[in-house]
């Protein structure tokens, strides 16, 4: 799945979850399980939010709310 194919509803849901839980840190596998989506969809959503500078990847490959993101 391409980044621009990431469902808007899923992107909005993920954005909301990270805003509600600012300390949330997830691996792709954990995110897939939490959101109930397949790997390509999960990767596309994460990539879309990373490109939008909302999420950031940690050194170990997990994703977190970007430090400069304001609520």
PQR file of N, CA, C, O and H, with PARSE charges and radii, in Angstrom:
ATOM      1  N   UNK A   1       0.860  -1.190   0.000 -0.4000 1.5000
ATOM      2  CA  UNK A   1       0.000   0.000   0.000 -0.0000 2.0000
ATOM      3  C   UNK A   1       0.895   1.237   0.000  0.5500 1.7000
ATOM      4  O   UNK A   1       1.876   1.317   0.739 -0.5500 1.4000
ATOM      5  N   UNK A   2       0.539   2.175  -0.828 -0.4000 1.5000
ATOM      6  CA  UNK A   2       1.287   3.427  -0.919 -0.0000 2.0000
ATOM      7  C   UNK A   2       0.845   4.374   0.199  0.5500 1.7000
ATOM      8  O   UNK A   2      -0.266   4.272   0.720 -0.5500 1.4000
ATOM      9  H   UNK A   2      -0.258   2.110  -1.428  0.4000 1.0000
ATOM     10  N   UNK A   3       1.733   5.287   0.550 -0.4000 1.5000
ATOM     11  CA  UNK A   3       1.451   6.247   1.623 -0.0000 2.0000
ATOM     12  C   UNK A   3       0.168   7.016   1.353  0.5500 1.7000
ATOM     13  O   UNK A   3      -0.645   7.208   2.258 -0.5500 1.4000
ATOM     14  H   UNK A   3       2.635   5.369   0.127  0.4000 1.0000
ATOM     15  N   UNK A   4      -0.019   7.457   0.112 -0.4000 1.5000
ATOM     16  CA  UNK A   4      -1.215   8.251  -0.199 -0.0000 2.0000
ATOM     17  C   UNK A   4      -2.483   7.402  -0.199  0.5500 1.7000
ATOM     18  O   UNK A   4      -3.583   7.943  -0.317 -0.5500 1.4000
ATOM     19  H   UNK A   4       0.641   7.301  -0.623  0.4000 1.0000
ATOM     20  N   UNK A   5      -2.351   6.083  -0.068 -0.4000 1.5000
ATOM     21  CA  UNK A   5      -3.507   5.200  -0.005 -0.0000 2.0000
ATOM     22  C   UNK A   5      -3.916   4.881   1.434  0.5500 1.7000
ATOM     23  O   UNK A   5      -4.902   4.179   1.659 -0.5500 1.4000
ATOM     24  H   UNK A   5      -1.458   5.643   0.028  0.4000 1.0000
ATOM     25  N   UNK A   6      -3.165   5.391   2.400 -0.4000 1.5000
ATOM     26  CA  UNK A   6      -3.510   5.161   3.809 -0.0000 2.0000
ATOM     27  C   UNK A   6      -4.882   5.773   4.074  0.5500 1.7000
ATOM     28  O   UNK A   6      -5.089   6.962   3.829 -0.5500 1.4000
ATOM     29  H   UNK A   6      -2.364   5.961   2.217  0.4000 1.0000
ATOM     30  N   UNK A   7      -5.819   4.969   4.574 -0.4000 1.5000
ATOM     31  CA  UNK A   7      -7.180   5.474   4.804 -0.0000 2.0000
ATOM     32  C   UNK A   7      -7.208   6.665   5.764  0.5500 1.7000
ATOM     33  O   UNK A   7      -6.612   6.622   6.841 -0.5500 1.4000
ATOM     34  H   UNK A   7      -5.651   4.004   4.774  0.4000 1.0000
ATOM     35  N   UNK A   8      -7.907   7.723   5.360 -0.4000 1.5000
ATOM     36  CA  UNK A   8      -7.998   8.929   6.190 -0.0000 2.0000
ATOM     37  C   UNK A   8      -8.558   8.627   7.577  0.5500 1.7000
ATOM     38  O   UNK A   8      -8.086   9.175   8.574 -0.5500 1.4000
ATOM     39  H   UNK A   8      -8.391   7.757   4.486  0.4000 1.0000
ATOM     40  N   UNK A   9      -9.556   7.760   7.640 -0.4000 1.5000
ATOM     41  CA  UNK A   9     -10.147   7.414   8.930 -0.0000 2.0000
ATOM     42  C   UNK A   9      -9.141   6.767   9.861  0.5500 1.7000
ATOM     43  O   UNK A   9      -9.118   7.049  11.059 -0.5500 1.4000
ATOM     44  H   UNK A   9      -9.939   7.314   6.831  0.4000 1.0000
ATOM     45  N   UNK A  10      -8.307   5.894   9.304 -0.4000 1.5000
ATOM     46  CA  UNK A  10      -7.280   5.234  10.124 -0.0000 2.0000
ATOM     47  C   UNK A  10      -6.218   6.232  10.544  0.5500 1.7000
ATOM     48  O   UNK A  10      -5.759   6.193  11.686 -0.5500 1.4000
ATOM     49  H   UNK A  10      -8.326   5.665   8.331  0.4000 1.0000
ATOM     50  N   UNK A  11      -5.820   7.121   9.655 -0.4000 1.5000
ATOM     51  CA  UNK A  11      -4.832   8.151   9.984 -0.0000 2.0000
ATOM     52  C   UNK A  11      -5.361   9.023  11.123  0.5500 1.7000
ATOM     53  O   UNK A  11      -4.626   9.331  12.061 -0.5500 1.4000
ATOM     54  H   UNK A  11      -6.193   7.153   8.728  0.4000 1.0000
ATOM     55  N   UNK A  12      -6.617   9.415  11.045 -0.4000 1.5000
ATOM     56  CA  UNK A  12      -7.218  10.244  12.099 -0.0000 2.0000
ATOM     57  C   UNK A  12      -7.295   9.497  13.425  0.5500 1.7000
ATOM     58  O   UNK A  12      -7.067  10.082  14.484 -0.5500 1.4000
ATOM     59  H   UNK A  12      -7.214   9.165  10.283  0.4000 1.0000
ATOM     60  N   UNK A  13      -7.615   8.209  13.370 -0.4000 1.5000
ATOM     61  CA  UNK A  13      -7.687   7.401  14.594 -0.0000 2.0000
ATOM     62  C   UNK A  13      -6.310   7.314  15.258  0.5500 1.7000
ATOM     63  O   UNK A  13      -6.192   7.492  16.470 -0.5500 1.4000
ATOM     64  H   UNK A  13      -7.800   7.734  12.510  0.4000 1.0000
ATOM     65  N   UNK A  14      -5.287   7.044  14.476 -0.4000 1.5000
ATOM     66  CA  UNK A  14      -3.931   6.922  15.012 -0.0000 2.0000
ATOM     67  C   UNK A  14      -3.479   8.254  15.591  0.5500 1.7000
ATOM     68  O   UNK A  14      -2.891   8.302  16.671 -0.5500 1.4000
ATOM     69  H   UNK A  14      -5.384   6.899  13.491  0.4000 1.0000
ATOM     70  N   UNK A  15      -3.754   9.327  14.873 -0.4000 1.5000
ATOM     71  CA  UNK A  15      -3.400  10.669  15.366 -0.0000 2.0000
ATOM     72  C   UNK A  15      -4.052  10.908  16.730  0.5500 1.7000
ATOM     73  O   UNK A  15      -3.398  11.385  17.657 -0.5500 1.4000
ATOM     74  H   UNK A  15      -4.231   9.288  13.995  0.4000 1.0000
ATOM     75  N   UNK A  16      -5.327  10.580  16.849 -0.4000 1.5000
ATOM     76  CA  UNK A  16      -6.055  10.776  18.110 -0.0000 2.0000
ATOM     77  C   UNK A  16      -5.458   9.951  19.237  0.5500 1.7000
ATOM     78  O   UNK A  16      -5.331  10.431  20.363 -0.5500 1.4000
ATOM     79  H   UNK A  16      -5.858  10.192  16.095  0.4000 1.0000
ATOM     80  N   UNK A  17      -5.089   8.710  18.937 -0.4000 1.5000
ATOM     81  CA  UNK A  17      -4.540   7.850  19.985 -0.0000 2.0000
ATOM     82  C   UNK A  17      -3.203   8.376  20.491  0.5500 1.7000
ATOM     83  O   UNK A  17      -2.934   8.320  21.691 -0.5500 1.4000
ATOM     84  H   UNK A  17      -5.192   8.320  18.022  0.4000 1.0000
ATOM     85  N   UNK A  18      -2.368   8.881  19.601 -0.4000 1.5000
ATOM     86  CA  UNK A  18      -1.084   9.425  20.041 -0.0000 2.0000
ATOM     87  C   UNK A  18      -1.273  10.730  20.813  0.5500 1.7000
ATOM     88  O   UNK A  18      -0.500  11.016  21.727 -0.5500 1.4000
ATOM     89  H   UNK A  18      -2.587   8.927  18.627  0.4000 1.0000
ATOM     90  N   UNK A  19      -2.274  11.518  20.467 -0.4000 1.5000
ATOM     91  CA  UNK A  19      -2.539  12.747  21.218 -0.0000 2.0000
ATOM     92  C   UNK A  19      -3.103  12.441  22.601  0.5500 1.7000
ATOM     93  O   UNK A  19      -2.796  13.138  23.567 -0.5500 1.4000
ATOM     94  H   UNK A  19      -2.902  11.286  19.725  0.4000 1.0000
ATOM     95  N   UNK A  20      -3.926  11.401  22.696 -0.4000 1.5000
ATOM     96  CA  UNK A  20      -4.508  11.023  23.982 -0.0000 2.0000
ATOM     97  C   UNK A  20      -3.485  10.380  24.910  0.5500 1.7000
ATOM     98  O   UNK A  20      -3.605  10.462  26.132 -0.5500 1.4000
ATOM     99  H   UNK A  20      -4.176  10.834  21.911  0.4000 1.0000
ATOM    100  N   UNK A  21      -2.473   9.737  24.315 -0.4000 1.5000
ATOM    101  CA  UNK A  21      -1.440   9.048  25.098 -0.0000 2.0000
ATOM    102  C   UNK A  21      -0.068   9.497  24.601  0.5500 1.7000
ATOM    103  O   UNK A  21       0.589   8.749  23.878 -0.5500 1.4000
ATOM    104  H   UNK A  21      -2.376   9.670  23.322  0.4000 1.0000
ATOM    105  N   UNK A  22       0.384  10.701  24.969 -0.4000 1.5000
ATOM    106  CA  UNK A  22       1.625  11.260  24.427 -0.0000 2.0000
ATOM    107  C   UNK A  22       2.866  10.397  24.633  0.5500 1.7000
ATOM    108  O   UNK A  22       3.820  10.528  23.866 -0.5500 1.4000
ATOM    109  H   UNK A  22      -0.150  11.309  25.556  0.4000 1.0000
ATOM    110  N   UNK A  23       2.890   9.535  25.619 -0.4000 1.5000
ATOM    111  CA  UNK A  23       4.042   8.673  25.858 -0.0000 2.0000
ATOM    112  C   UNK A  23       3.996   7.365  25.088  0.5500 1.7000
ATOM    113  O   UNK A  23       4.870   6.515  25.253 -0.5500 1.4000
ATOM    114  H   UNK A  23       2.114   9.428  26.241  0.4000 1.0000
ATOM    115  N   UNK A  24       2.975   7.197  24.242 -0.4000 1.5000
ATOM    116  CA  UNK A  24       2.804   5.955  23.495 -0.0000 2.0000
ATOM    117  C   UNK A  24       3.999   5.708  22.578  0.5500 1.7000
ATOM    118  O   UNK A  24       4.432   6.598  21.846 -0.5500 1.4000
ATOM    119  H   UNK A  24       2.265   7.888  24.108  0.4000 1.0000
ATOM    120  N   UNK A  25       4.521   4.489  22.632 -0.4000 1.5000
ATOM    121  CA  UNK A  25       5.642   4.078  21.785 -0.0000 2.0000
ATOM    122  C   UNK A  25       5.319   2.682  21.280  0.5500 1.7000
ATOM    123  O   UNK A  25       5.158   1.750  22.069 -0.5500 1.4000
ATOM    124  H   UNK A  25       4.169   3.766  23.227  0.4000 1.0000
ATOM    125  N   UNK A  26       5.224   2.539  19.958 -0.4000 1.5000
ATOM    126  CA  UNK A  26       4.812   1.271  19.371 -0.0000 2.0000
ATOM    127  C   UNK A  26       5.752   0.811  18.270  0.5500 1.7000
ATOM    128  O   UNK A  26       6.246   1.612  17.476 -0.5500 1.4000
ATOM    129  H   UNK A  26       5.354   3.296  19.318  0.4000 1.0000
ATOM    130  N   UNK A  27       5.990  -0.493  18.238 -0.4000 1.5000
ATOM    131  CA  UNK A  27       6.647  -1.079  17.072 -0.0000 2.0000
ATOM    132  C   UNK A  27       5.562  -1.278  16.020  0.5500 1.7000
ATOM    133  O   UNK A  27       4.374  -1.171  16.326 -0.5500 1.4000
ATOM    134  H   UNK A  27       5.588  -1.143  18.883  0.4000 1.0000
ATOM    135  N   UNK A  28       5.956  -1.563  14.800 -0.4000 1.5000
ATOM    136  CA  UNK A  28       4.960  -1.805  13.740 -0.0000 2.0000
ATOM    137  C   UNK A  28       4.079  -2.987  14.129  0.5500 1.7000
ATOM    138  O   UNK A  28       2.863  -2.939  13.947 -0.5500 1.4000
ATOM    139  H   UNK A  28       6.920  -1.650  14.552  0.4000 1.0000
ATOM    140  N   UNK A  29       4.679  -4.037  14.659 -0.4000 1.5000
ATOM    141  CA  UNK A  29       3.906  -5.211  15.052 -0.0000 2.0000
ATOM    142  C   UNK A  29       2.879  -4.859  16.130  0.5500 1.7000
ATOM    143  O   UNK A  29       1.727  -5.284  16.051 -0.5500 1.4000
ATOM    144  H   UNK A  29       5.667  -4.076  14.808  0.4000 1.0000
ATOM    145  N   UNK A  30       3.293  -4.085  17.133 -0.4000 1.5000
ATOM    146  CA  UNK A  30       2.372  -3.677  18.197 -0.0000 2.0000
ATOM    147  C   UNK A  30       1.259  -2.806  17.637  0.5500 1.7000
ATOM    148  O   UNK A  30       0.100  -2.944  18.028 -0.5500 1.4000
ATOM    149  H   UNK A  30       4.229  -3.739  17.197  0.4000 1.0000
ATOM    150  N   UNK A  31       1.612  -1.907  16.720 -0.4000 1.5000
ATOM    151  CA  UNK A  31       0.619  -1.026  16.111 -0.0000 2.0000
ATOM    152  C   UNK A  31      -0.397  -1.834  15.305  0.5500 1.7000
ATOM    153  O   UNK A  31      -1.596  -1.564  15.373 -0.5500 1.4000
ATOM    154  H   UNK A  31       2.554  -1.795  16.403  0.4000 1.0000
ATOM    155  N   UNK A  32       0.068  -2.808  14.553 -0.4000 1.5000
ATOM    156  CA  UNK A  32      -0.835  -3.664  13.787 -0.0000 2.0000
ATOM    157  C   UNK A  32      -1.852  -4.326  14.701  0.5500 1.7000
ATOM    158  O   UNK A  32      -3.044  -4.351  14.394 -0.5500 1.4000
ATOM    159  H   UNK A  32       1.043  -3.027  14.497  0.4000 1.0000
ATOM    160  N   UNK A  33      -1.390  -4.856  15.811 -0.4000 1.5000
ATOM    161  CA  UNK A  33      -2.285  -5.538  16.755 -0.0000 2.0000
ATOM    162  C   UNK A  33      -3.262  -4.561  17.399  0.5500 1.7000
ATOM    163  O   UNK A  33      -4.453  -4.852  17.515 -0.5500 1.4000
ATOM    164  H   UNK A  33      -0.421  -4.836  16.060  0.4000 1.0000
ATOM    165  N   UNK A  34      -2.754  -3.393  17.820 -0.4000 1.5000
ATOM    166  CA  UNK A  34      -3.600  -2.401  18.483 -0.0000 2.0000
ATOM    167  C   UNK A  34      -4.696  -1.896  17.558  0.5500 1.7000
ATOM    168  O   UNK A  34      -5.851  -1.763  17.963 -0.5500 1.4000
ATOM    169  H   UNK A  34      -1.787  -3.156  17.726  0.4000 1.0000
ATOM    170  N   UNK A  35      -4.330  -1.617  16.318 -0.4000 1.5000
ATOM    171  CA  UNK A  35      -5.280  -1.027  15.373 -0.0000 2.0000
ATOM    172  C   UNK A  35      -6.032  -2.048  14.537  0.5500 1.7000
ATOM    173  O   UNK A  35      -6.974  -1.695  13.827 -0.5500 1.4000
ATOM    174  H   UNK A  35      -3.392  -1.725  15.989  0.4000 1.0000
ATOM    175  N   UNK A  36      -5.625  -3.318  14.613 -0.4000 1.5000
ATOM    176  CA  UNK A  36      -6.324  -4.371  13.886 -0.0000 2.0000
ATOM    177  C   UNK A  36      -6.211  -4.242  12.371  0.5500 1.7000
ATOM    178  O   UNK A  36      -7.187  -4.441  11.647 -0.5500 1.4000
ATOM    179  H   UNK A  36      -4.859  -3.604  15.190  0.4000 1.0000
ATOM    180  N   UNK A  37      -5.014  -3.909  11.901 -0.4000 1.5000
ATOM    181  CA  UNK A  37      -4.802  -3.749  10.457 -0.0000 2.0000
ATOM    182  C   UNK A  37      -3.634  -4.617   9.995  0.5500 1.7000
ATOM    183  O   UNK A  37      -2.832  -5.078  10.807 -0.5500 1.4000
ATOM    184  H   UNK A  37      -4.222  -3.748  12.489  0.4000 1.0000
ATOM    185  N   UNK A  38      -3.550  -4.830   8.692 -0.4000 1.5000
ATOM    186  CA  UNK A  38      -2.439  -5.600   8.144 -0.0000 2.0000
ATOM    187  C   UNK A  38      -1.173  -4.742   8.080  0.5500 1.7000
ATOM    188  O   UNK A  38      -1.228  -3.524   8.245 -0.5500 1.4000
ATOM    189  H   UNK A  38      -4.202  -4.455   8.033  0.4000 1.0000
ATOM    190  N   UNK A  39      -0.044  -5.390   7.840 -0.4000 1.5000
ATOM    191  CA  UNK A  39       1.238  -4.681   7.847 -0.0000 2.0000
ATOM    192  C   UNK A  39       1.318  -3.575   6.796  0.5500 1.7000
ATOM    193  O   UNK A  39       1.771  -2.478   7.122 -0.5500 1.4000
ATOM    194  H   UNK A  39       0.000  -6.380   7.706  0.4000 1.0000
ATOM    195  N   UNK A  40       0.896  -3.813   5.537 -0.4000 1.5000
ATOM    196  CA  UNK A  40       0.995  -2.728   4.546 -0.0000 2.0000
ATOM    197  C   UNK A  40       0.186  -1.485   4.940  0.5500 1.7000
ATOM    198  O   UNK A  40       0.646  -0.359   4.754 -0.5500 1.4000
ATOM    199  H   UNK A  40       0.527  -4.705   5.272  0.4000 1.0000
ATOM    200  N   UNK A  41      -1.011  -1.691   5.481 -0.4000 1.5000
ATOM    201  CA  UNK A  41      -1.834  -0.555   5.910 -0.0000 2.0000
ATOM    202  C   UNK A  41      -1.174   0.165   7.079  0.5500 1.7000
ATOM    203  O   UNK A  41      -1.114   1.394   7.107 -0.5500 1.4000
ATOM    204  H   UNK A  41      -1.386  -2.605   5.632  0.4000 1.0000
ATOM    205  N   UNK A  42      -0.686  -0.600   8.035 -0.4000 1.5000
ATOM    206  CA  UNK A  42      -0.025  -0.021   9.208 -0.0000 2.0000
ATOM    207  C   UNK A  42       1.185   0.805   8.782  0.5500 1.7000
ATOM    208  O   UNK A  42       1.353   1.940   9.226 -0.5500 1.4000
ATOM    209  H   UNK A  42      -0.735  -1.599   8.013  0.4000 1.0000
ATOM    210  N   UNK A  43       2.019   0.238   7.927 -0.4000 1.5000
ATOM    211  CA  UNK A  43       3.210   0.951   7.452 -0.0000 2.0000
ATOM    212  C   UNK A  43       2.830   2.227   6.711  0.5500 1.7000
ATOM    213  O   UNK A  43       3.485   3.256   6.874 -0.5500 1.4000
ATOM    214  H   UNK A  43       1.882  -0.684   7.566  0.4000 1.0000
ATOM    215  N   UNK A  44       1.778   2.170   5.898 -0.4000 1.5000
ATOM    216  CA  UNK A  44       1.348   3.347   5.139 -0.0000 2.0000
ATOM    217  C   UNK A  44       0.863   4.456   6.066  0.5500 1.7000
ATOM    218  O   UNK A  44       1.180   5.627   5.857 -0.5500 1.4000
ATOM    219  H   UNK A  44       1.245   1.334   5.765  0.4000 1.0000
ATOM    220  N   UNK A  45       0.096   4.090   7.085 -0.4000 1.5000
ATOM    221  CA  UNK A  45      -0.403   5.080   8.047 -0.0000 2.0000
ATOM    222  C   UNK A  45       0.761   5.708   8.807  0.5500 1.7000
ATOM    223  O   UNK A  45       0.829   6.928   8.957 -0.5500 1.4000
ATOM    224  H   UNK A  45      -0.162   3.139   7.255  0.4000 1.0000
ATOM    225  N   UNK A  46       1.674   4.867   9.286 -0.4000 1.5000
ATOM    226  CA  UNK A  46       2.833   5.374  10.025 -0.0000 2.0000
ATOM    227  C   UNK A  46       3.680   6.277   9.134  0.5500 1.7000
ATOM    228  O   UNK A  46       4.122   7.343   9.563 -0.5500 1.4000
ATOM    229  H   UNK A  46       1.620   3.876   9.165  0.4000 1.0000
ATOM    230  N   UNK A  47       3.900   5.852   7.911 -0.4000 1.5000
ATOM    231  CA  UNK A  47       4.716   6.653   6.999 -0.0000 2.0000
ATOM    232  C   UNK A  47       4.050   7.998   6.703  0.5500 1.7000
ATOM    233  O   UNK A  47       4.715   9.033   6.658 -0.5500 1.4000
ATOM    234  H   UNK A  47       3.541   4.986   7.564  0.4000 1.0000
ATOM    235  N   UNK A  48       2.745   7.972   6.505 -0.4000 1.5000
ATOM    236  CA  UNK A  48       2.011   9.224   6.237 -0.0000 2.0000
ATOM    237  C   UNK A  48       2.155  10.198   7.407  0.5500 1.7000
ATOM    238  O   UNK A  48       2.383  11.391   7.203 -0.5500 1.4000
ATOM    239  H   UNK A  48       2.204   7.131   6.542  0.4000 1.0000
ATOM    240  N   UNK A  49       2.022   9.687   8.627 -0.4000 1.5000
ATOM    241  CA  UNK A  49       2.134  10.547   9.803 -0.0000 2.0000
ATOM    242  C   UNK A  49       3.580  10.942  10.095  0.5500 1.7000
ATOM    243  O   UNK A  49       3.828  11.986  10.698 -0.5500 1.4000
ATOM    244  H   UNK A  49       1.837   8.718   8.793  0.4000 1.0000
ATOM    245  N   UNK A  50       4.516  10.128   9.679 -0.4000 1.5000
ATOM    246  CA  UNK A  50       5.930  10.477   9.816 -0.0000 2.0000
ATOM    247  C   UNK A  50       6.298  11.574   8.817  0.5500 1.7000
ATOM    248  O   UNK A  50       6.984  12.536   9.162 -0.5500 1.4000
ATOM    249  H   UNK A  50       4.314   9.280   9.189  0.4000 1.0000
ATOM    250  N   UNK A  51       5.835  11.418   7.586 -0.4000 1.5000
ATOM    251  CA  UNK A  51       6.091  12.445   6.568 -0.0000 2.0000
ATOM    252  C   UNK A  51       5.450  13.775   6.940  0.5500 1.7000
ATOM    253  O   UNK A  51       5.972  14.839   6.607 -0.5500 1.4000
ATOM    254  H   UNK A  51       5.277  10.637   7.306  0.4000 1.0000
ATOM    255  N   UNK A  52       4.312  13.709   7.636 -0.4000 1.5000
ATOM    256  CA  UNK A  52       3.623  14.925   8.077 -0.0000 2.0000
ATOM    257  C   UNK A  52       4.275  15.515   9.331  0.5500 1.7000
ATOM    258  O   UNK A  52       3.824  16.536   9.851 -0.5500 1.4000
ATOM    259  H   UNK A  52       3.889  12.844   7.907  0.4000 1.0000
ATOM    260  N   UNK A  53       5.333  14.866   9.808 -0.4000 1.5000
ATOM    261  CA  UNK A  53       6.094  15.300  10.973 -0.0000 2.0000
ATOM    262  C   UNK A  53       5.249  15.273  12.257  0.5500 1.7000
ATOM    263  O   UNK A  53       5.461  16.061  13.179 -0.5500 1.4000
ATOM    264  H   UNK A  53       5.698  14.037   9.386  0.4000 1.0000
ATOM    265  N   UNK A  54       4.286  14.343  12.284 -0.4000 1.5000
ATOM    266  CA  UNK A  54       3.465  14.132  13.476 -0.0000 2.0000
ATOM    267  C   UNK A  54       4.082  13.036  14.349  0.5500 1.7000
ATOM    268  O   UNK A  54       4.120  13.153  15.574 -0.5500 1.4000
ATOM    269  H   UNK A  54       4.114  13.703  11.536  0.4000 1.0000
ATOM    270  N   UNK A  55       4.565  11.970  13.701 -0.4000 1.5000
ATOM    271  CA  UNK A  55       5.242  10.884  14.391 -0.0000 2.0000
ATOM    272  C   UNK A  55       6.719  10.901  14.039  0.5500 1.7000
ATOM    273  O   UNK A  55       7.132  11.464  13.025 -0.5500 1.4000
ATOM    274  H   UNK A  55       4.534  11.876  12.706  0.4000 1.0000
ATOM    275  N   UNK A  56       7.496  10.277  14.895 -0.4000 1.5000
ATOM    276  CA  UNK A  56       8.937  10.122  14.641 -0.0000 2.0000
ATOM    277  C   UNK A  56       9.316   8.684  14.941  0.5500 1.7000
ATOM    278  O   UNK A  56       8.714   8.038  15.798 -0.5500 1.4000
ATOM    279  H   UNK A  56       7.161   9.820  15.719  0.4000 1.0000
ATOM    280  N   UNK A  57      10.314   8.191  14.233 -0.4000 1.5000
ATOM    281  CA  UNK A  57      10.829   6.840  14.487 -0.0000 2.0000
ATOM    282  C   UNK A  57      11.982   6.932  15.483  0.5500 1.7000
ATOM    283  O   UNK A  57      12.831   7.820  15.401 -0.5500 1.4000
ATOM    284  H   UNK A  57      10.804   8.716  13.537  0.4000 1.0000
ATOM    285  N   UNK A  58      11.986   6.001  16.413 -0.4000 1.5000
ATOM    286  CA  UNK A  58      13.080   5.923  17.377 -0.0000 2.0000
ATOM    287  C   UNK A  58      14.217   5.102  16.766  0.5500 1.7000
ATOM    288  O   UNK A  58      14.065   4.513  15.696 -0.5500 1.4000
ATOM    289  H   UNK A  58      11.297   5.280  16.479  0.4000 1.0000
ATOM    290  N   UNK A  59      15.336   5.071  17.448 -0.4000 1.5000
ATOM    291  CA  UNK A  59      16.486   4.305  16.947 -0.0000 2.0000
ATOM    292  C   UNK A  59      16.166   2.823  16.790  0.5500 1.7000
ATOM    293  O   UNK A  59      16.719   2.144  15.925 -0.5500 1.4000
ATOM    294  H   UNK A  59      15.459   5.550  18.317  0.4000 1.0000
ATOM    295  N   UNK A  60      15.262   2.330  17.643 -0.4000 1.5000
ATOM    296  CA  UNK A  60      14.922   0.906  17.564 -0.0000 2.0000
ATOM    297  C   UNK A  60      13.781   0.626  16.594  0.5500 1.7000
ATOM    298  O   UNK A  60      13.302  -0.505  16.521 -0.5500 1.4000
ATOM    299  H   UNK A  60      14.813   2.881  18.346  0.4000 1.0000
ATOM    300  N   UNK A  61      13.337   1.637  15.847 -0.4000 1.5000
ATOM    301  CA  UNK A  61      12.317   1.442  14.824 -0.0000 2.0000
ATOM    302  C   UNK A  61      10.885   1.643  15.279  0.5500 1.7000
ATOM    303  O   UNK A  61       9.965   1.543  14.467 -0.5500 1.4000
ATOM    304  H   UNK A  61      13.727   2.557  15.906  0.4000 1.0000
ATOM    305  N   UNK A  62      10.674   1.922  16.553 -0.4000 1.5000
ATOM    306  CA  UNK A  62       9.324   2.189  17.042 -0.0000 2.0000
ATOM    307  C   UNK A  62       8.897   3.597  16.616  0.5500 1.7000
ATOM    308  O   UNK A  62       9.710   4.392  16.143 -0.5500 1.4000
ATOM    309  H   UNK A  62      11.421   2.003  17.213  0.4000 1.0000
ATOM    310  N   UNK A  63       7.616   3.885  16.791 -0.4000 1.5000
ATOM    311  CA  UNK A  63       7.122   5.225  16.485 -0.0000 2.0000
ATOM    312  C   UNK A  63       6.587   5.882  17.741  0.5500 1.7000
ATOM    313  O   UNK A  63       6.001   5.230  18.605 -0.5500 1.4000
ATOM    314  H   UNK A  63       6.955   3.240  17.175  0.4000 1.0000
ATOM    315  N   UNK A  64       6.802   7.195  17.824 -0.4000 1.5000
ATOM    316  CA  UNK A  64       6.363   8.000  18.957 -0.0000 2.0000
ATOM    317  C   UNK A  64       5.833   9.329  18.435  0.5500 1.7000
ATOM    318  O   UNK A  64       6.091   9.710  17.293 -0.5500 1.4000
ATOM    319  H   UNK A  64       7.278   7.725  17.122  0.4000 1.0000
ATOM    320  N   UNK A  65       5.101  10.015  19.275 -0.4000 1.5000
ATOM    321  CA  UNK A  65       4.650  11.359  18.962 -0.0000 2.0000
ATOM    322  C   UNK A  65       5.872  12.257  18.838  0.5500 1.7000
ATOM    323  O   UNK A  65       6.734  12.261  19.717 -0.5500 1.4000
ATOM    324  H   UNK A  65       4.892   9.705  20.203  0.4000 1.0000
ATOM    325  N   UNK A  66       5.948  13.001  17.774 -0.4000 1.5000
ATOM    326  CA  UNK A  66       7.093  13.885  17.565 -0.0000 2.0000
ATOM    327  C   UNK A  66       7.113  14.950  18.661  0.5500 1.7000
ATOM    328  O   UNK A  66       6.071  15.517  18.991 -0.5500 1.4000
ATOM    329  H   UNK A  66       5.248  12.998  17.060  0.4000 1.0000
ATOM    330  N   UNK A  67       8.256  15.216  19.211 -0.4000 1.5000
ATOM    331  CA  UNK A  67       8.405  16.129  20.343 -0.0000 2.0000
ATOM    332  C   UNK A  67       7.843  17.516  20.088  0.5500 1.7000
ATOM    333  O   UNK A  67       7.311  18.135  21.010 -0.5500 1.4000
ATOM    334  H   UNK A  67       9.102  14.755  18.943  0.4000 1.0000
ATOM    335  N   UNK A  68       7.945  18.028  18.858 -0.4000 1.5000
ATOM    336  CA  UNK A  68       7.490  19.379  18.567 -0.0000 2.0000
ATOM    337  C   UNK A  68       6.008  19.463  18.218  0.5500 1.7000
ATOM    338  O   UNK A  68       5.498  20.542  17.916 -0.5500 1.4000
ATOM    339  H   UNK A  68       8.378  17.525  18.109  0.4000 1.0000
ATOM    340  N   UNK A  69       5.310  18.311  18.260 -0.4000 1.5000
ATOM    341  CA  UNK A  69       3.875  18.297  17.950 -0.0000 2.0000
ATOM    342  C   UNK A  69       3.108  18.918  19.096  0.5500 1.7000
ATOM    343  O   UNK A  69       3.272  18.522  20.250 -0.5500 1.4000
ATOM    344  H   UNK A  69       5.724  17.435  18.505  0.4000 1.0000
ATOM    345  N   UNK A  70       2.278  19.881  18.783 -0.4000 1.5000
ATOM    346  CA  UNK A  70       1.463  20.498  19.834 -0.0000 2.0000
ATOM    347  C   UNK A  70       0.039  19.962  19.767  0.5500 1.7000
ATOM    348  O   UNK A  70      -0.443  19.561  18.708 -0.5500 1.4000
ATOM    349  H   UNK A  70       2.144  20.202  17.846  0.4000 1.0000
ATOM    350  N   UNK A  71      -0.617  19.964  20.911 -0.4000 1.5000
ATOM    351  CA  UNK A  71      -1.984  19.438  21.007 -0.0000 2.0000
ATOM    352  C   UNK A  71      -2.962  20.506  20.633  0.5500 1.7000
ATOM    353  O   UNK A  71      -4.170  20.270  20.648 -0.5500 1.4000
ATOM    354  H   UNK A  71      -0.225  20.290  21.772  0.4000 1.0000
TER
END
